[in-house]
Amino acid sequence: MKERLVTGIVLFAILIPIFTIPIFLEVFQIFMVVFVIIAALEMIRMYETKKKFQFWPRIGIVLLTVGTFSSVGGVFGSLEHNPLEANGVLSITIPLFTIILLSFLVLFKDFNGEDVGKALMVINYVGLGAASIVILRFLGVRFIVYLLLITAATDVFAYLFGMKYGKHKLAPHISPKKSWEGAIAGTVFATIIASSFALFYGFIFTPQSWMGSLLNAGGEKTLLENFSSLGENLPIWVQAFIIVPVTFLSSIFAQMGDLVASRLKRTYNIKDFGTILPGHGGLLDRFDSALFVAMFLTAVFLLIYRLFPAIVIL
């Protein structure tokens, strides 16, 4: 437990500045590329508990995952880069990557139909999940902080309330320690905390304050201001009818992501995806919920952006 706590504190101290401070944008992008490579290898390692991949298919899966991540997330853009407008390349990469992956069935003797499914799982889960985190970061610091608040609050309060009050098992066939009491508490507290941040962002981080100059240089009042006309035309109490349900569902997806990872590990009879983080396991063990929530939030914000574009151009 002590090792897990120390690792968590160190990880928090390193990643929060990288994810939020503008001068570290390039470091953030490099970190995400490294994350994709390591996470892809962790999933391949999980699959190899039952069947080994040949060297070149393993390399190919990693490269296709990085390629998917880069093309969807628009990696290595500037602060002004808007990935929601930069997805035309997908019409090229998706069919190209598909035929490359299917060609593995011919090029490599031991690569079969089941392996195609495993490869697609790696590419979509890691590549699209990590790309979604990058998209949220390019949309603005407030979006990535919103993501981190949802996942952290859900995890912390689900754990605390589950340990003290948990009596009814949530998914005993997947994770025997998780309870309905913990899950409900995690979602309730995450919804309150993250929704409050999203709705009162500009009041918490005023541009005149030290933290505000880092996290809210644009002076936005809410999460949606200067992103969608909804954030510019609607009062805060009306925006709450959008933000609160989105946050609520995001918290549920955070727990779903955690259970999906647990189900995969149970299926392949491993304790952790990796060993890079003492007390936590691998990078996927730490970011499984964030990947799920990031994909959901990106889909939601993309829809909002398309239906209700901002009056002020990003």
C-alpha positions in Angstrom: 0.0 0.0 0.0 2.8 2.4 0.9 4.6 1.7 -2.5 1.3 2.3 -4.3 0.8 5.6 -2.5 4.3 6.9 -3.2 4.1 5.9 -6.9 0.7 7.7 -7.1 2.1 10.9 -5.6 5.1 10.9 -7.8 3.0 10.2 -10.9 0.6 13.0 -10.0 3.4 15.4 -9.4 4.9 14.6 -12.8 1.9 14.3 -15.0 -0.3 17.2 -13.8 2.1 19.9 -15.0 2.8 18.0 -18.3 -1.0 17.7 -19.0 -2.0 21.2 -18.0 0.8 23.8 -18.4 1.1 25.2 -21.9 4.9 25.3 -22.0 5.0 21.6 -21.6 2.7 20.9 -24.6 5.5 19.2 -26.6 6.5 17.1 -23.6 2.8 16.1 -23.3 2.8 15.0 -26.9 6.0 13.0 -26.6 4.7 11.4 -23.4 1.5 10.3 -25.2 3.4 8.7 -28.1 5.5 6.8 -25.5 2.3 5.9 -23.7 0.8 4.4 -26.8 3.9 2.3 -27.5 4.1 1.0 -24.0 0.4 0.4 -23.6 0.2 -1.5 -27.0 3.1 -3.7 -25.9 1.4 -4.3 -22.5 -1.7 -5.6 -24.3 0.3 -7.7 -26.7 2.1 -9.2 -23.6 -1.3 -10.0 -22.2 -2.4 -11.8 -25.4 1.0 -13.7 -25.5 0.1 -15.5 -22.3 -1.9 -17.8 -24.6 -0.1 -17.4 -27.9 3.1 -15.7 -28.9 3.2 -13.2 -31.8 6.0 -13.3 -34.3 8.4 -10.4 -34.1 7.2 -8.5 -37.2 3.4 -8.8 -36.5 4.2 -7.5 -33.0 6.0 -4.5 -34.5 3.3 -4.0 -37.1 0.5 -3.9 -34.4 2.5 -1.3 -32.4 3.1 0.8 -35.5 -0.6 0.7 -36.6 -1.6 1.7 -33.1 0.8 4.7 -33.2 -0.5 5.5 -36.7 -4.1 5.4 -35.6 -3.3 7.5 -32.6 -1.4 10.1 -34.6 -4.0 10.4 -37.4 -7.0 10.7 -35.1 -5.4 12.9 -32.4 -3.5 15.2 -34.8 -0.3 14.8 -32.8 2.3 17.5 -32.8 0.0 20.4 -33.5 0.4 23.9 -31.9 -1.8 25.3 -29.2 -4.0 26.7 -31.9 -4.5 23.3 -33.5 -8.1 22.2 -33.5 -8.2 18.4 -34.0 -12.0 18.5 -34.4 -11.4 20.1 -37.8 -8.4 17.9 -38.7 -9.9 14.5 -39.4 -9.9 14.5 -43.2 -6.8 12.3 -43.0 -8.9 9.5 -41.5 -10.4 8.7 -44.9 -6.9 7.8 -45.9 -5.5 6.0 -42.8 -8.5 3.9 -41.9 -8.7 1.9 -45.2 -4.9 1.9 -45.5 -4.4 0.5 -42.0 -7.2 -2.0 -42.5 -5.6 -3.6 -45.6 -2.2 -3.6 -44.0 -3.5 -5.5 -41.0 -5.5 -8.0 -43.1 -2.4 -8.6 -45.2 -0.8 -10.0 -42.1 -3.0 -13.1 -42.7 -1.0 -13.8 -45.8 2.4 -12.4 -44.9 2.8 -14.3 -41.6 2.1 -18.0 -41.3 1.1 -18.1 -37.6 -1.1 -14.9 -37.8 -4.8 -16.0 -38.0 -8.3 -14.5 -37.8 -8.3 -14.4 -34.0 -5.1 -12.4 -34.1 -6.7 -9.8 -36.4 -9.3 -9.3 -33.7 -6.7 -9.0 -31.0 -4.8 -6.5 -33.1 -7.9 -4.4 -33.7 -8.5 -4.4 -29.9 -5.1 -3.0 -29.3 -5.4 -0.4 -32.1 -8.8 0.8 -31.1 -8.5 0.6 -27.4 -5.1 2.2 -27.1 -4.8 4.2 -30.3 -8.3 5.8 -30.2 -8.3 6.2 -26.4 -5.0 8.0 -26.3 -5.9 10.1 -29.3 -9.1 11.2 -27.5 -6.9 12.4 -24.6 -4.8 14.5 -27.0 -8.0 15.9 -28.6 -9.3 17.0 -25.2 -5.9 18.6 -24.4 -5.9 20.6 -27.7 -9.4 21.8 -27.0 -8.2 23.5 -23.9 -6.6 22.8 -20.5 -10.1 22.9 -18.9 -11.2 19.8 -20.9 -8.3 17.7 -19.8 -8.7 18.8 -16.1 -12.4 17.9 -16.4 -11.5 14.4 -17.7 -9.0 13.9 -14.8 -11.4 15.2 -12.2 -14.1 12.7 -13.4 -11.7 9.7 -13.4 -9.9 10.6 -10.1 -13.1 11.4 -8.1 -14.9 8.3 -9.3 -12.0 6.1 -8.4 -11.3 7.7 -5.0 -14.8 7.9 -3.7 -15.8 4.5 -5.1 -12.8 3.0 -3.2 -13.5 4.9 0.1 -17.2 4.2 0.2 -16.8 0.7 -1.1 -14.3 -0.1 1.7 -16.5 1.3 4.4 -20.1 0.6 3.3 -19.8 -1.9 0.4 -22.1 -4.9 0.9 -23.7 -5.6 -2.5 -21.2 -6.9 -5.2 -21.2 -4.9 -8.4 -19.7 -7.5 -10.7 -18.4 -10.5 -8.7 -17.4 -12.5 -11.7 -15.0 -9.7 -12.8 -13.9 -7.8 -9.7 -15.1 -9.3 -6.4 -14.1 -6.2 -4.3 -16.2 -3.7 -6.2 -19.6 -2.8 -4.7 -22.8 -1.0 -5.8 -22.4 1.3 -2.8 -18.9 2.3 -3.9 -20.0 2.7 -7.5 -22.9 4.9 -6.7 -20.9 7.1 -4.3 -18.1 7.4 -6.9 -20.6 8.6 -9.6 -22.4 11.0 -7.2 -19.3 12.7 -5.9 -17.6 12.7 -9.4 -20.7 14.3 -10.9 -20.8 17.0 -8.2 -17.1 17.8 -8.3 -16.5 17.7 -12.0 -19.8 19.4 -12.9 -19.0 22.2 -10.5 -15.6 22.7 -12.1 -17.2 22.7 -15.6 -20.0 25.2 -14.7 -18.0 27.5 -12.5 -14.6 27.2 -14.2 -14.1 30.9 -14.7 -15.1 31.7 -11.1 -12.6 29.2 -9.7 -9.7 30.1 -12.0 -10.0 33.8 -12.8 -7.4 35.1 -15.4 -6.1 37.6 -12.9 -5.0 34.8 -10.4 -1.8 32.8 -10.6 -3.6 29.5 -11.3 -6.0 31.3 -13.6 -3.1 32.6 -15.8 -2.0 29.0 -16.3 -5.3 27.2 -16.6 -7.7 29.9 -17.9 -5.7 32.4 -19.9 -8.7 32.8 -22.3 -11.0 33.9 -19.5 -13.7 31.3 -20.2 -16.5 31.2 -17.6 -17.7 27.6 -18.2 -16.4 24.5 -20.0 -18.5 25.2 -23.1 -17.8 28.9 -23.5 -15.6 29.8 -26.6 -16.2 26.2 -27.7 -19.9 26.1 -28.5 -22.7 28.6 -28.8 -24.3 26.7 -26.0 -21.7 28.1 -23.7 -22.1 31.6 -25.0 -25.9 32.0 -25.3 -27.2 29.9 -22.3 -27.0 30.8 -18.6 -25.1 28.5 -16.3 -28.2 26.9 -14.9 -29.3 25.8 -18.4 -25.8 24.6 -19.3 -26.1 22.4 -16.2 -28.8 20.4 -18.0 -26.0 19.4 -20.5 -23.0 19.2 -18.2 -24.4 17.2 -15.3 -25.8 14.3 -17.5 -22.5 14.2 -19.5 -20.5 14.1 -16.3 -22.8 11.5 -14.8 -22.5 9.2 -17.8 -18.7 9.8 -17.9 -18.4 8.6 -14.4 -20.3 5.4 -15.3 -18.0 4.9 -18.3 -15.0 5.4 -16.0 -16.1 2.4 -13.9 -17.0 0.5 -17.1 -13.5 1.1 -18.4 -12.0 -0.2 -15.1 -14.2 -3.3 -15.3 -13.3 -3.9 -18.9 -9.6 -3.9 -18.0 -10.3 -6.3 -15.1 -12.3 -8.6 -17.4 -9.4 -8.7 -19.9 -6.8 -9.4 -17.1 -9.1 -12.1 -15.6 -9.6 -13.7 -19.1 -5.8 -14.0 -19.6 -5.0 -14.8 -16.0 -2.7 -11.8 -15.3 -2.7 -9.5 -12.3 -1.5 -6.4 -14.0 -0.9 -5.3 -17.6 2.7 -4.4 -16.8 5.2 -3.6 -14.1 6.4 -0.1 -15.0 4.6 1.6 -12.1 5.4 0.0 -8.7 2.3 -0.8 -6.8 0.0 0.1 -9.8 1.2 -2.3 -12.5 1.4 -1.0 -16.0 0.4 2.2 -17.7 -2.9 0.7 -18.8 -3.7 -0.3 -15.2 -3.5 3.4 -14.3 -5.2 4.9 -17.4 -7.9 2.3 -18.2 -10.7 4.6 -17.0 -9.2 7.7 -18.6 -9.1 6.0 -22.0 -12.8 5.1 -21.8 -14.0 8.5 -20.5 -11.8 10.4 -23.0 -13.4 8.5 -26.0 -16.9 9.2 -24.6 -16.2 12.9 -24.0 -14.6 13.3 -27.4 -17.6 11.9 -29.1 -19.9 14.1 -27.0 -17.9 17.3 -27.6 -17.6 16.5 -31.3 -21.3 16.2 -31.5 -21.9 19.5 -29.6 -19.2 21.2 -31.8 -20.9 20.1 -35.0 -24.5 21.0 -33.9 -23.8 24.2 -32.0 -20.5 25.7 -33.3 -18.9 28.5 -31.3 -19.5 32.1 -32.3 -15.9 32.9 -31.5 -13.6 30.8 -33.7 -11.1 28.7 -31.7 
